[in-house]
Amino acid sequence: MATLLRMPEVSANVESAVIVAWAKAEGDAIAVGECVAEIETDKAVVELTSESAGQLGRILVPAGQAARVGAPVAVLLAPGEQATDVDALLSGQPAGAAATKVALAGTGSQGVPVASAPAVPPVPQSSLTDAAPERVFASPLARRLAARAGLPLQGLAGSGPHGRIVKRDVQAALARAAAAVPPAVPAEPVASRAASLAPGDVAVPHSAMRRTIARRLLESKTTIPHFYLRSECRMQALAALRRQINEGGRHVSINDIVVKAVAVALTEHPDMNVSWTDDALIRHSGVDLSVAVSTPSGLITPVVRGVQDKSLSRVSAEIAALAARAREGRLSPPEYQGGSFTISNLGMYGTTEFAAIINPPQAAILAVGAIEQRVVAGPDGVVEVAPMMIVTLSVDHRAIDGAVAAEWLGAFRRIIENPLAALV
């Protein structure tokens, strides 16, 4: 029997996702668990897989378009079924004597289980984008008019035979909606917007990830009272320790050691390991660190969990694995959600110093700059050249007071400058 493949909920609180590409074309055979399409959420690209074997009868959402979670995106035909079975399913009429079954696609390759939905009544074509479809009786002309105007038929009173929705009912509803909308402020003319593009310029549409980044950063800067603390760290001892570790056959980076040092400092000062919510201040029992990774689609922060209990070599291996999956767009939601503190390192790009924006609901983020040889005063007052690294701590003043943040930054500097006892 024909089934509907629906947009799965691959991440909490995500209402819609974009079909990046279809891995199958209409008419192609599909095996159980086989990838049918790639879906882009606000953070990653995941696979839409089929829970039934059959043939891709019809694609309902073209590549590049978004669909709501639960909305049908394609029709899967069982062996022997024809295009007429697709039309029967979409029009809400049973094909033969068999009842229509709706299947929910999963994302098995990402380890995000999505259960099959229970059987529901056939879905009318005009309500294919609704997450909870219901049978609506309407004339074909009324359906076309409503679909063209984006008007849902659910809840619309019909004046036709037996309450059937007809053309005049749709026209009346559209007239009422138009009368209820206040006059809009005239938008900038399209010609004016187009004129701002110089010859050779290209307008690149925003991806779902870029829109989410923009929304969250704007929310952070406009709602969180940031304050900033800066410190300079001497890096001789850390560089020597890293060299010894790497010569022993285990490769670790400066950033790996910084991440571990942050975890040790948070364990010493748990008042920094907190998140702000409107109802309460959340004190985290474990140190789950978000590590900023640049990808072609934008910045993402995979989370290394329980860093306080892991060795430096294990932390290094996990960061490398998470960063690789992030750049491939293959992170699953549990791998980038729920961190308690963020580290953003731009030192590898030669950036000496910067201030980062807090990632809510976290209450702090550490910005790490490049290591530079600088003229400084040594412990005995003698001027010397030493490798120095500038770090800037951005803090949410609602959750953390200045003295608490200063104590934590002092502990972090002490650990970085004397890493052997704390990190190994």
N, C-alpha and C positions, 0 to 999 in steps of 0.2 A: 504494500500500500504506500502511496505517496506520503512523505513526511516533510516537515518544515525544519530547516536548520535555523536556530535563533542566535542572536548576539548574546554571548555569555557574559556574566559578571565576573571579570577577571581581577578586579580590585575593589576594595571597599569604597563606598560612596562615589563610585564612578557611574554616571548616568548614561553615558554614550561612549562609543569608540568608533574609529575610522577603519574601514576596510582598505588596507594598504595595497594588497594585490591578491588576486585569485590564483591559487596554485592549480586549479582545475578549470577547464572550459566546459560550457554546456555540452552534454553528450558524453563526457568522460566517465569512465568507471571509477568508483570510489570503494576502497576497502575499509573495514572497521578500524578506527584509530588513525586513518590516513589524514594528512593535512589537506584541508580544503582551501583555506585562505589564511592570510596573515593580517592580524588586527593590531592597530596602534592605539595604545592607551596614552595617558598623560606622561607615562614614564618609560614604557618599553613596548617592544613589538612581540606579540605572542601568537601562537598558532591556534587556529580554529579547526578542530578535528571532528570527524563524523563518528557517531556511535552506532551507525548502521551501514551495511554494505548496500551498494546500489549504483545509480547513475545520476550525475548532476543534471537535473531536468531543466532548471531555470535559475538564473542569478537575479535576485530581487534588488540588491544594493550594489551598484557598480563600484569598482575600485576607485578610491579617492573620496568616497562619500561616507558620511557618518550615519550610524543607526543607534537607536536607543537600546539599552540593555533589555533583552527579552523580545526584541522585535525580530520578525522573520527576515533572514538575509538570503536564503536560497531554498529551493525545493529539491528533495532527493527522491528519485523514483526507484521503486523495487524492480527486480528483473521482470521483463515482459510488459511493463507499463509504458504508456505513450504520452505524448504531449497533451492529449485530451484529459489525462488524469491530473496534470498540473492545472489546467483550466478548471476542472471540477473542484479541486482542492481550494483554489483561490476564490472561486465564486461561492464557496460554501455549500456545494452540492456533493453528496457522496458519490464516489465512482463505483458503480455496481452496488453490491450489497455490503461491501466492507466499510467499516467505520474508519474515519480518519484519525490517525494518531500523530501527535506533535512531539518531536524529539528535540531535546536541548543539546546543542553541541558543547563539547568540553575543551579543555586546554591541557591535554595530558602531557605534552612534551615539556611543559613548564612546571609540572608538578602541582597544578592548581586544580583540584578535583571539582567538577561541576556535575551534579546529578541530573539524570533525565527527568523532565517534567512529566507530571501525570497527564493522561489523556484529557483533552479539552475539546469543546465543540469546535467544528470547522470555523476558520477565520475568514470573514468577508474581505474582499480585496481592498476596500476603501479603508480598512482599519489595520493594515499590515504593519504600521509603525507603532501600534499601541502595544504596551507591555502585557496588558491583560485583555485580550480581544473578547468581544461578545458578538452574538448574532444580531445584525441590524437589517431590517427589511426596507429596501429602498429600490427605486427604479434605476436602471442602468444610467439614464441621463442625469438623475440626481447624484448618483455616485461620482460621475465624471466631473460635474460642476463642483462638488464638494472637495474632491481630490485636487482639482486645479487651484482652488482657493485655499487649500490647507485647512478646511473646516471639518472637524470630527463629527461623524453622524451620531455617535452615542449621545443620548439625552435629547436629541432633536425630535420634537413632536411631529408625527406624520399626519397629513390630511387626506391621504389616498385610501383606497379600499383596505379595510382591516388594519388601519394605522400605518400603512406603507408610506415612506417618505418619498415625495415626488418633487419635481422641479421647483414649484412655487414655494415649498417649505425651505429649500436651500436658499432661494433668492431672498425670502423674507428674513432668514437668519443672518445672511450677509448684510442686508440693509440695516438690521438692528445693531450689528457689530460696528458698522461704519459710523452710525449715528452716535454710538457710545464713546468713540475715540476722539479725544480733543485734538484740535489742529496741531500738527507737528511743526517744530521749528524748521524752516527750510534748510535742507542739507547743502553742503558745498557742491556746486555743480560738478558733474562727472568730468566735463571738459577741463575744469580748473585743476582737478586732481591729476588728470592725465598730463596736463601741461607741465607739472612739476617734475616729470621724468625727462631727463635729458636724453638725447639720442644715444642708444647703446645701453641705457640703464634697464635693469630687469627687476620687476616686482615679484618677489618670492613669497608665496602665501605662507602664513604661519602654520607650523605643525601643531598638533595637539600638545606636545611636550613644551614647545616654545610659549604657547598661550598660557599653560599652567605655570611655567616659570615666571612669566610676566605678572600674572595675577598674584602669585604668592609673594614675590619680592615687593610689589606695590603694597600689598597688605602688611608685610613686615615693616617697611619703612614708614608707613603712615599710621600704624597702630601700636608699634613697640617703641618705648622710650629707650633707644640705644645709648650706652656710654662706652667709652673706649679706653683701654689701658695698653701701654706699649712697653716692651722690655727688650734689651739686647743681651744675647746669650753668647758666651765664649764656647767655641766648638772644638777646641783641640782634643779634649778627652774623648768626646763622642766620635770624632773622626778616627782617632786611634783605635777605639773599640770596634768600630765598623770594619776597619782594615783587618784587625785580628780575626773577626768572625768570618769575613769573606775569604781570608787566606786558609781558614779551616775547612772550606768547602761548602759553607752555607751562605748564600748571597742574601744580604739585607740592604735596604736603601736607607737614606737619611730619613725619609718620610715614615718608614716602618718604625724607626726608633722614636720619632716624634709621637706617633700614634700610641706606642706603648708608654711613653713618658706621660702623655695626657691621662691615660688610664690610671697610672700610679698616683698622679696628683689628685685625680678625682676620688680615688679610694681614700687618700689622706684627708681630703676636704669634701665630704659628701654633700655639703650644702650647695656645691656648685653643680652637682649631678641631678638637676631638677628640670621640670617642664611646667610651663604656666598654662592654666586653664581658667576660664571665667569663674568656675566654682571652687577650685582648689589648686594648691601647689603640689605637684606630683613629685615625690622623692623616690628616685629609682634605686632599686636594690642592686642591679647589675650595671656595669659600664658597657653600653652599646654605642659604639662610636660610628658616626656617619663620616665617610671619607669622600670628599668631592672629587668627581671624575669628569673630565671634559670628553664629550662625545660629539659626533657630527650633528646630532639633533639638539644638543644643548647640555647643560650641566645636570648631572644626576649624582645622588649621594648614597651608594650602597652602604649597608650597615655591617660592621664586624661586631658580633655579639659576644658578651662575656669576656672582653679583652683583659680584664683584671686577673682572670684565671688561666690565661694562655701564655705560652712561651713566645719569645720574640720571633723565633723562626716560624712558628705556626701562624702568628699574626701576619707575618710577611707573606706566607703562602696564600692565606685567605684574601688578603688585599689584592694580590696579583690575580687570583681567580675571579674575584668580583669585578675588578676593573676590566678584565678581558670580556666578560659577559656583558658588562655595561656598554662597552664600545660596540659590541655586536647587537645591542638592543635585545638581549635575551635574558635580562633579569626578571625573576618572578616577583610579585608584590611583596612577599615576606622578606625579600633580600634588600629592599630599599625603603621599607616603612618601619617606623618605631624607634629610631635612634634617640639617644639622650643628650648628645653633644656632637658638634661637627668640627672637623679639621679641613681647612682649605689651604693647599700649598701651591703657590705660584713660583716658588724658587727655581724650579727647573726651567722657567721661561726667562730667568734673569731679573725678575721683579724683586726689588730690594725691600719694599714695604707697601702694604695696603691694608685697608679695613674691610672686612667682609660683612655681609648682611645676614642677620640671624634667620635660621630656618625654623619657623614656628611649628609646633608649640615648644620647641627647645628654647633654652634661655641663654645660650652662649655659643659662640663660634670662635675658633682660633685661626687667624690668618698667619701663614708662615712664609717668610721671604727667603731670598737667596742668601747663601753664605758668601761673604766677601772678606778679603784681606783688608784689615783696617789698622790704622795706628791707634793704639790704646795704651793706657797705663797698666803695667803689670802689677801683681800682688805686692811687690816691694816698692812700687812707685816708679820703676824704671819704664821708660817708654819703649814699646815693642810693637811689632806687627803681628796680629793674631786674626784667625778666622772668626768672624762674628755673624750672627743671624738675628734679624729683627722679627719679633712676633707681636701681633696686635690682637688683643682679646676684645671682642664685641660682646656686650652683656645687656640683658633685659633688666632694667632697673626695677621693674615691678616684682621680679622674682629674686633678684640677687642684689645685695647692697655693695657699695664700693669697697668697703674693708674686706668683705668676704672674697670678692674678686681679686683684690690686691694680694691677699694671703695665698690664694690659689696660684696666681701668676708667679709669685715668689717661689712657691714649691716647685712649679714646673721648671723654672730657670735653674734651681738647685739640682734637680734630677738631670736635666740636659747637660749641665756642666760637670756633673759627677755621676755618669750613667751606670758604672759597673755594678755597684751594690744594689741599685734599684731595679735594673732591667734584666739582669742575668741570673 
